[in-house]
Amino acid sequence: MKTLLKIAKAVIILAAAASAAAFICERIAEIKNKGAEFLRKPTGLYERYVKRPLDCFLSTGALIVLSPLLLCLTVIGAVKMKGNPFFTQDRPGRTDPQTGKERIFKLIKFRSMTNERDENGELLPDDVRLNSYGKLLRSTSLDELPELLNIVKGDMAIVGPRPLLVTYLPWYTERERHRHDVRPGLTGLAQINGRNFIDWDNRLALDIEYTDSISFSDDISILSQTIKKVIIKEDIAVDSPTAEPYLDEERKAAK
C-alpha cells in the first residue's frame, strides 16, 4: 500500500508540474498574441485559465499510469503491423492568431492497417490491410491513446472538435472554419452524438456549437459520455470511410 501511495504521489507531482508549465506557456502566448488580428477571446474563466492546465495534468497522469499498456501495444503493434506500430499524419490544429491560418501538426495514433503492397508497389485496399488486430484497436478506441502525447505537447485538448484531414480545409464554409478557433480534441460534442454516423453538415454544426460555449460542465459531460460509449462500443466505426464519406469528395460532388 505504501508503495502504491508513493507511486500515486509521484504521478501527481509530475502531472502537476506539467500542468504548471502549461499554465505559464498559456500566459506567455496570451501576452505575445495580445491585439493579434485573429485572436479569439475565451468564452469564460474556465477556458482561459483552467482548461489547458487541466488537460495537461490529466493527459500526463494518464500517460504515466497507462505506460505499461502503451508499451505492450507498441510491441504487439510492431509484430502485427510488421514494422512501425505508429501512424502519423498532418492534421490542422488551432488557428494562429497572427496569421489566421490553421497550425498543422502531426497526429499520432497506433497503426491499425498494415503497409502491405502489391507487385507494383501500390498499397493494397484498406479492407485488406485492416487486419483483426487493427479492428480490435479501432473497436476499443485503443488506437487513439498516443494522442495523449499530442495533448501534452499542446497540439490538442481532451475535449474539442476532432482534427480532420488537411485536404478538407478548402471545403469548409466560413462559419465551419471557426471549429479551428480552439484546439482539436480527443473527443467532442459530435463524437457523443453519432460520431461517424451523422452527416457532415450536422457534425460540423456540433463542432461550432461546442466552440461557441466552452464550459467545465460541458467538458465533463462530453468526457463521461465518451467513456460510456467506448465501454459499450456504441457509434464506433471500424471501417470509417464506409460510415463517413470523405468531406471533400462529398462537397465536390454537390457542386
N, C-alpha and C positions, 0 to 999 in steps of 0.2 A: 504493500500500500504506500509506504514511504517513497519507494522508487517511482511509482506512478505519479505521486504528488510532485516530486522533483521534476519529472518529465513534463507534466502539465504546466508547472511554473515556468520552465524554460521555454515552452512553446508560447505561453502568454507574453513573456518578456520579449521574445524575438518578434512576435506579431505586433506587439505594442510599439516596438522600435520602428518597424516598417510603417506602421500607421502614422507615427510622429513624423517620419521622413516625408510621407505622402502629404501630410498637412502643410509642412513647410514648403514643399515644392509647389503646392497649390497657391499658397500666398505669394510666392515669388512670381509665378505665372500671372497671378492677378495684377501685381504691380507692373510687370513687363507689358501686359496687354491692355492696360488702362487707356481708355479712349480709342481703342482699335475699332476700325470701321465695322468689322463683322463680329464684334464681341456680343455674346448673348448673356443677358442678365439671368442669374439663377432665379428659380421660382420661389425660393424661400431659404431660411437658415439651414435647413437640413441639406439641401442640395449644395449650398455654398460652403458649409463648414464641416459637415458630418459624413456625407455620402462617400466621398473618395477615401478619407482615412478609414472609415468602417469597412469599405470594400477591401482595402489593403490588409487590414487586420484579419478579416475572415479568410481571405484567399491565402495569405501567408500561413496562417494556422492550419488551413486545410491541406496545403502542400506538404507541411511537415507531418501532420497526422497521417495523411494518405501516401506518404513516400514509399512504404513497403509495397502497397498496391500498385503505385505508379512504376516502381522498379520491376515488379512481376510482369505487368502489362508490356513494358518496354522489351523485356527479354522474350516473352512469348510472341509479341508482335514481330520481333526481328526474325523469329523462326517461321511463323505463319505467313508473313509477308515476303519472306525470302530476301530480306535486306533491311533498309531503313524503316523502322516502325512508326516514324512520324510523317505527317502530311503537313506541308506548309503552303500557304497561298496568300497572295496580296489581297487585302480587303480594305475598303475605305473606312476610316475612323472619323473622329470628331473634326469638324471644320476648323481650320486655322483662323483665329481671329484677325490675323494680319492680312491674309491673302484671300480669305473666303473660299479656299479650296480644301477638299477633304484630305486629311493626312492619311497616306497609305501605310499600312503596317502589315507585318507577316503574321497571319493567323496560324496557330499551331494546334494540331489535333493528332490523335492516334490514327494511323493509316488503316482504313477499312477495306481498301481494294489493293490488289497486287499490281505490280508493274509488268505483268505478262504481255508479251508482244508476239505478233505473227511473224511469218518468214520475211516479210518486208520491213520489219522493224516498227510497225504500227501497233499502238496499244489495242488489245482485244476489247470487245464490247464490255460495258460496265457490268452487265449481268453475269458475264463470265469471270471477271476479275473480282467480283464481290463474293468471297468465299464464306463458309459457315462461321468462321471466327469474326470476319468483318460484320456479318449480320448480327452476331451476338453483341459486338461493341455498339452498333447503332441502336439495337432494340433496348439496350440498357443505358444508353447515353454515355457509356464509359469513354467513348471516343472524344468527348468534349472536355475531359478532365485536364489535359495540358493547357487549355485556355486559361487556367488559373495563373499561369505564367504571364499571359497577356494582361491579366488584371493587375498583377503586382507591378508589372512594367509600366502600366498607365495607359496601355492601348485600349483597354476595355473596362467595363464595370460589371458587377454581378448582375444587375438588372438594367436593361436598356434595349433599344431596337437591335435585333440581331444583325451582325455585319454580313452584308450580302456581297455579290460579285462586283468587281470594279467595272465590268462591262455593262452593268445596269445604270451607271451614273448618267449617261446622256438621255435615259428614258424616264427619269423621274419628272413629275411636274414640279413647278417652283415650290409649291406647298409641301410636296413629299420630300424634297431635299432637306427640309428642316429636321428630318429624322437624324441628320448628321450634326445637329447643333449640340448633341450630347455624345458621350462615349457609347459605343455599341455594347451590348450586354450578352452575358452568358445565357440569359433567358429574358423574356419580356412579356408585355401585355398580349401581343399576338400569339405567343407560344402557349398561353393558357386559354386561348380562345380559338383553338383549332389548328394552330401551328401550320404545317404544310398543307393542310386540308381546306383552307379557306382561300378565296380568290385574292389576287394581288391588290386590287383596289381596297378591299376591306382590311387586308393585312397591313398595308402601308398607312391606312387611316388610323388603325390602332396604335401604330408607332408614333404618329403625330399626337394622338390623344395622350399618350404617355409623356412625351417631351413637353407638352403644354402645362402639365400639372404634376411634376415630380414631388412625391412626399414619402415620408418614412412608412406610413401605414400602407400605402400602395405597394411599396417595395417589399414589405413583409408579406403582404397578401399574395403578390406575384410569386415570391420565392417559395412560400409554403404550398401554393397550388402546383408549382412546378415539381416540387419534391413528390407530392401525391401522384401526379401524372406519370412521373418516372417509375415510381414503385408499382403502379397498376398497369404501366405500359400503355397509356392512353394517348392517342394522337401522335404516335411515333411512326414516321415513315421510314422504313428500311431502304426502300428504293425511292429517294426523294424526287428525281425527275418525273417519275410516274405520277406521284401525288401532286407535284408542284411544277407546272411548266415554267420554262425559263422566261423571266420578265421581258428581256429584250426581244426574244422571238415572238412572244405574245403581242407586244405592242407594235412590232414591225408588221405583223400580220393584220393588226387592226387599223393600220394607217391606210 
